[in-house]
Amino acid sequence: MVKKKENLLVLGMLCLISAFIFEMFGNANLVLDVVMLLFITIAIFSNAWYLVLSSTDQKKK
């Protein structure tokens, strides 16, 4: 079973993949750039939150 904090990694990877797909197949316009930046921001924060949760679990052990 997947742990809750590992779902954050999955969310980050899905956001990066979707931003990459939008960049490959989309035309260059402002709305698409904002959507890609939103996906990248979600990926950064979810991966950062995973690192915080994993480091606090290691300190508890």
N, CA, C and O atoms as CSV, one atom per row, in Angstrom:
chain,resi,resn,atom,element,x,y,z
A,1,MET,N,N,0.837,-1.186,0.000
A,1,MET,CA,C,0.000,0.000,0.000
A,1,MET,C,C,0.884,1.252,0.000
A,1,MET,O,O,1.906,1.307,0.684
A,2,VAL,N,N,0.485,2.218,-0.753
A,2,VAL,CA,C,1.263,3.449,-0.875
A,2,VAL,C,C,0.984,4.340,0.330
A,2,VAL,O,O,-0.162,4.540,0.731
A,3,LYS,N,N,2.066,4.866,0.892
A,3,LYS,CA,C,1.919,5.763,2.033
A,3,LYS,C,C,1.416,7.127,1.567
A,3,LYS,O,O,1.516,7.485,0.394
A,4,LYS,N,N,0.875,7.868,2.520
A,4,LYS,CA,C,0.289,9.168,2.178
A,4,LYS,C,C,1.341,10.139,1.656
A,4,LYS,O,O,1.074,10.913,0.738
A,5,LYS,N,N,2.534,10.099,2.238
A,5,LYS,CA,C,3.542,11.061,1.801
A,5,LYS,C,C,4.093,10.712,0.431
A,5,LYS,O,O,4.595,11.593,-0.268
A,6,GLU,N,N,4.012,9.434,0.023
A,6,GLU,CA,C,4.478,9.072,-1.314
A,6,GLU,C,C,3.518,9.556,-2.390
A,6,GLU,O,O,3.907,9.691,-3.550
A,7,ASN,N,N,2.273,9.816,-2.022
A,7,ASN,CA,C,1.328,10.403,-2.979
A,7,ASN,C,C,1.766,11.798,-3.394
A,7,ASN,O,O,1.445,12.251,-4.493
A,8,LEU,N,N,2.497,12.481,-2.521
A,8,LEU,CA,C,3.014,13.803,-2.874
A,8,LEU,C,C,4.028,13.706,-4.009
A,8,LEU,O,O,4.072,14.569,-4.886
A,9,LEU,N,N,4.842,12.651,-3.987
A,9,LEU,CA,C,5.788,12.454,-5.092
A,9,LEU,C,C,5.061,12.162,-6.392
A,9,LEU,O,O,5.449,12.656,-7.450
A,10,VAL,N,N,4.008,11.360,-6.316
A,10,VAL,CA,C,3.219,11.046,-7.507
A,10,VAL,C,C,2.578,12.313,-8.059
A,10,VAL,O,O,2.579,12.531,-9.270
A,11,LEU,N,N,2.030,13.153,-7.174
A,11,LEU,CA,C,1.432,14.413,-7.608
A,11,LEU,C,C,2.460,15.295,-8.297
A,11,LEU,O,O,2.169,15.897,-9.330
A,12,GLY,N,N,3.650,15.375,-7.739
A,12,GLY,CA,C,4.706,16.183,-8.341
A,12,GLY,C,C,5.112,15.683,-9.713
A,12,GLY,O,O,5.315,16.477,-10.631
A,13,MET,N,N,5.232,14.376,-9.856
A,13,MET,CA,C,5.617,13.815,-11.150
A,13,MET,C,C,4.513,14.012,-12.189
A,13,MET,O,O,4.802,14.325,-13.344
A,14,LEU,N,N,3.254,13.832,-11.791
A,14,LEU,CA,C,2.156,14.050,-12.734
A,14,LEU,C,C,2.089,15.506,-13.188
A,14,LEU,O,O,1.811,15.788,-14.353
A,15,CYS,N,N,2.345,16.422,-12.266
A,15,CYS,CA,C,2.330,17.842,-12.639
A,15,CYS,C,C,3.471,18.175,-13.591
A,15,CYS,O,O,3.288,18.946,-14.533
A,16,LEU,N,N,4.647,17.601,-13.353
A,16,LEU,CA,C,5.762,17.854,-14.265
A,16,LEU,C,C,5.507,17.248,-15.640
A,16,LEU,O,O,5.827,17.860,-16.659
A,17,ILE,N,N,4.936,16.053,-15.671
A,17,ILE,CA,C,4.642,15.415,-16.957
A,17,ILE,C,C,3.603,16.212,-17.730
A,17,ILE,O,O,3.737,16.409,-18.937
A,18,SER,N,N,2.561,16.671,-17.031
A,18,SER,CA,C,1.531,17.443,-17.726
A,18,SER,C,C,2.075,18.792,-18.209
A,18,SER,O,O,1.703,19.248,-19.290
A,19,ALA,N,N,2.938,19.429,-17.436
A,19,ALA,CA,C,3.546,20.685,-17.890
A,19,ALA,C,C,4.428,20.442,-19.110
A,19,ALA,O,O,4.463,21.264,-20.025
A,20,PHE,N,N,5.135,19.324,-19.127
A,20,PHE,CA,C,5.971,18.991,-20.280
A,20,PHE,C,C,5.123,18.725,-21.521
A,20,PHE,O,O,5.480,19.141,-22.623
A,21,ILE,N,N,3.998,18.028,-21.340
A,21,ILE,CA,C,3.111,17.755,-22.475
A,21,ILE,C,C,2.501,19.047,-23.015
A,21,ILE,O,O,2.420,19.236,-24.229
A,22,PHE,N,N,2.066,19.946,-22.107
A,22,PHE,CA,C,1.532,21.235,-22.550
A,22,PHE,C,C,2.590,22.021,-23.322
A,22,PHE,O,O,2.274,22.699,-24.300
A,23,GLU,N,N,3.835,21.929,-22.885
A,23,GLU,CA,C,4.892,22.683,-23.538
A,23,GLU,C,C,5.211,22.102,-24.908
A,23,GLU,O,O,5.527,22.839,-25.842
A,24,MET,N,N,5.129,20.781,-25.028
A,24,MET,CA,C,5.443,20.145,-26.311
A,24,MET,C,C,4.360,20.404,-27.353
A,24,MET,O,O,4.669,20.738,-28.497
A,25,PHE,N,N,3.103,20.255,-26.970
A,25,PHE,CA,C,2.028,20.273,-27.951
A,25,PHE,C,C,1.246,21.581,-27.997
A,25,PHE,O,O,0.410,21.762,-28.882
A,26,GLY,N,N,1.499,22.483,-27.074
A,26,GLY,CA,C,0.731,23.718,-27.051
A,26,GLY,C,C,1.385,24.826,-27.840
A,26,GLY,O,O,2.597,24.837,-28.060
A,27,ASN,N,N,0.558,25.747,-28.255
A,27,ASN,CA,C,1.074,26.950,-28.902
A,27,ASN,C,C,1.524,27.933,-27.827
A,27,ASN,O,O,1.065,27.876,-26.686
A,28,ALA,N,N,2.409,28.814,-28.198
A,28,ALA,CA,C,2.942,29.775,-27.237
A,28,ALA,C,C,1.930,30.899,-27.020
A,28,ALA,O,O,1.757,31.767,-27.875
A,29,ASN,N,N,1.275,30.869,-25.880
A,29,ASN,CA,C,0.418,31.991,-25.486
A,29,ASN,C,C,0.479,32.142,-23.970
A,29,ASN,O,O,1.004,31.277,-23.268
A,30,LEU,N,N,-0.054,33.227,-23.485
A,30,LEU,CA,C,0.093,33.575,-22.077
A,30,LEU,C,C,-0.663,32.615,-21.163
A,30,LEU,O,O,-0.154,32.235,-20.108
A,31,VAL,N,N,-1.857,32.225,-21.554
A,31,VAL,CA,C,-2.671,31.347,-20.705
A,31,VAL,C,C,-1.993,29.989,-20.534
A,31,VAL,O,O,-1.951,29.448,-19.429
A,32,LEU,N,N,-1.472,29.452,-21.605
A,32,LEU,CA,C,-0.795,28.158,-21.535
A,32,LEU,C,C,0.480,28.246,-20.704
A,32,LEU,O,O,0.816,27.304,-19.986
A,33,ASP,N,N,1.186,29.359,-20.793
A,33,ASP,CA,C,2.385,29.543,-19.979
A,33,ASP,C,C,2.034,29.623,-18.495
A,33,ASP,O,O,2.760,29.086,-17.659
A,34,VAL,N,N,0.948,30.275,-18.170
A,34,VAL,CA,C,0.516,30.368,-16.766
A,34,VAL,C,C,0.115,28.995,-16.240
A,34,VAL,O,O,0.418,28.660,-15.095
A,35,VAL,N,N,-0.558,28.203,-17.054
A,35,VAL,CA,C,-0.952,26.852,-16.642
A,35,VAL,C,C,0.284,25.990,-16.420
A,35,VAL,O,O,0.343,25.233,-15.452
A,36,MET,N,N,1.261,26.096,-17.297
A,36,MET,CA,C,2.492,25.326,-17.118
A,36,MET,C,C,3.230,25.749,-15.853
A,36,MET,O,O,3.741,24.903,-15.119
A,37,LEU,N,N,3.287,27.038,-15.597
A,37,LEU,CA,C,3.929,27.509,-14.371
A,37,LEU,C,C,3.178,27.058,-13.125
A,37,LEU,O,O,3.791,26.786,-12.092
A,38,LEU,N,N,1.856,26.980,-13.218
A,38,LEU,CA,C,1.066,26.478,-12.098
A,38,LEU,C,C,1.387,25.020,-11.816
A,38,LEU,O,O,1.557,24.636,-10.659
A,39,PHE,N,N,1.472,24.204,-12.861
A,39,PHE,CA,C,1.824,22.798,-12.671
A,39,PHE,C,C,3.231,22.643,-12.099
A,39,PHE,O,O,3.460,21.793,-11.239
A,40,ILE,N,N,4.156,23.443,-12.560
A,40,ILE,CA,C,5.526,23.370,-12.050
A,40,ILE,C,C,5.577,23.806,-10.587
A,40,ILE,O,O,6.309,23.215,-9.793
A,41,THR,N,N,4.813,24.828,-10.225
A,41,THR,CA,C,4.765,25.286,-8.846
A,41,THR,C,C,4.177,24.219,-7.930
A,41,THR,O,O,4.689,23.993,-6.833
A,42,ILE,N,N,3.114,23.567,-8.366
A,42,ILE,CA,C,2.526,22.483,-7.576
A,42,ILE,C,C,3.540,21.360,-7.393
A,42,ILE,O,O,3.638,20.790,-6.307
A,43,ALA,N,N,4.288,21.039,-8.429
A,43,ALA,CA,C,5.293,19.978,-8.335
A,43,ALA,C,C,6.393,20.347,-7.348
A,43,ALA,O,O,6.829,19.503,-6.566
A,44,ILE,N,N,6.838,21.581,-7.377
A,44,ILE,CA,C,7.898,22.012,-6.462
A,44,ILE,C,C,7.425,21.941,-5.020
A,44,ILE,O,O,8.137,21.431,-4.155
A,45,PHE,N,N,6.224,22.453,-4.756
A,45,PHE,CA,C,5.740,22.454,-3.383
A,45,PHE,C,C,5.403,21.061,-2.880
A,45,PHE,O,O,5.608,20.772,-1.701
A,46,SER,N,N,4.892,20.193,-3.739
A,46,SER,CA,C,4.591,18.836,-3.278
A,46,SER,C,C,5.874,18.059,-2.987
A,46,SER,O,O,5.923,17.291,-2.026
A,47,ASN,N,N,6.905,18.245,-3.798
A,47,ASN,CA,C,8.179,17.579,-3.526
A,47,ASN,C,C,8.850,18.156,-2.282
A,47,ASN,O,O,9.486,17.422,-1.526
A,48,ALA,N,N,8.716,19.434,-2.068
A,48,ALA,CA,C,9.276,20.037,-0.856
A,48,ALA,C,C,8.549,19.532,0.383
A,48,ALA,O,O,9.179,19.268,1.407
A,49,TRP,N,N,7.240,19.397,0.300
A,49,TRP,CA,C,6.463,18.888,1.428
A,49,TRP,C,C,6.826,17.433,1.716
A,49,TRP,O,O,6.859,17.023,2.877
A,50,TYR,N,N,7.100,16.647,0.668
A,50,TYR,CA,C,7.550,15.269,0.860
A,50,TYR,C,C,8.879,15.237,1.601
A,50,TYR,O,O,9.068,14.423,2.505
A,51,LEU,N,N,9.800,16.120,1.223
A,51,LEU,CA,C,11.094,16.160,1.909
A,51,LEU,C,C,10.949,16.532,3.365
A,51,LEU,O,O,11.653,15.987,4.216
A,52,VAL,N,N,10.053,17.446,3.666
A,52,VAL,CA,C,9.816,17.832,5.054
A,52,VAL,C,C,9.249,16.654,5.844
A,52,VAL,O,O,9.695,16.379,6.958
A,53,LEU,N,N,8.271,15.963,5.271
A,53,LEU,CA,C,7.667,14.834,5.969
A,53,LEU,C,C,8.651,13.683,6.148
A,53,LEU,O,O,8.665,13.049,7.203
A,54,SER,N,N,9.466,13.405,5.151
A,54,SER,CA,C,10.426,12.310,5.274
A,54,SER,C,C,11.523,12.634,6.268
A,54,SER,O,O,11.991,11.741,6.973
A,55,SER,N,N,11.943,13.883,6.344
A,55,SER,CA,C,12.991,14.250,7.301
A,55,SER,C,C,12.461,14.222,8.727
A,55,SER,O,O,13.202,13.875,9.646
A,56,THR,N,N,11.196,14.579,8.935
A,56,THR,CA,C,10.653,14.505,10.293
A,56,THR,C,C,10.424,13.053,10.710
A,56,THR,O,O,10.509,12.742,11.899
A,57,ASP,N,N,10.137,12.159,9.768
A,57,ASP,CA,C,10.007,10.738,10.099
A,57,ASP,C,C,11.345,10.147,10.482
A,57,ASP,O,O,11.406,9.294,11.368
A,58,GLN,N,N,12.421,10.575,9.840
A,58,GLN,CA,C,13.750,10.070,10.173
A,58,GLN,C,C,14.202,10.566,11.548
A,58,GLN,O,O,14.908,9.855,12.263
A,59,LYS,N,N,13.800,11.777,11.914
A,59,LYS,CA,C,14.170,12.301,13.227
A,59,LYS,C,C,13.423,11.595,14.344
A,59,LYS,O,O,13.941,11.484,15.455
A,60,LYS,N,N,12.200,11.109,14.069
A,60,LYS,CA,C,11.419,10.402,15.078
A,60,LYS,C,C,12.003,9.042,15.384
A,60,LYS,O,O,11.866,8.541,16.500
A,61,LYS,N,N,12.662,8.432,14.388
A,61,LYS,CA,C,13.217,7.082,14.582
A,61,LYS,C,C,14.496,7.125,15.287
A,61,LYS,O,O,15.100,6.082,15.533
